[in-house]
Amino acid sequence: MPKVDPGLRQEWKDAERKQFSLVVRVTGDLDTRSETLSDLGCQVKRAFRLTNSISLRCTGATALTLTRRPWITRVERDSIVKALGS
């Protein structure tokens, strides 16, 4: 089971129809994983080869099903990252 913040998992359960922006870390080929995520109903936004991660949007219900995929190792909320001094 992938690492997911318990508070985020609870948000998915409480709002299964709400859209969430997430970053999922995966194992395997990013293109194949992106295609599979699209087939599962996710809107894939971007793939990050350096971290083997995929940025996506999906419902809370879909996010809960993603946690059962053995090739997903971590799921976290997608957020804006700022560099120091900016």
C-alpha positions, 0 to 999 in steps of 0.5 A: 500500500502506498504512503498517503497522509491519513488526513488526505485519505480521510478527505477522499472518503469524506468527499468522494465526488470532489476533484483532487490535484495529486502527485503519485510516485510510481514504479515502472514506465511513466508513459505506460503508467500515465496511460493506465491512470487515464484509463482509470479516469484520472486527468494526467497533467504532467510526468516527472521523470526525475522523480518517477512521478505523475501529476493528475486530477481525480475524484476522491473515490478514484484516489482511494482505488489508486492506493490499491495499485501495487505500482503506486508507492506514494500519493500526496497533494499537488501544491505550488513549490517555491524556491528560496528567495522568491 
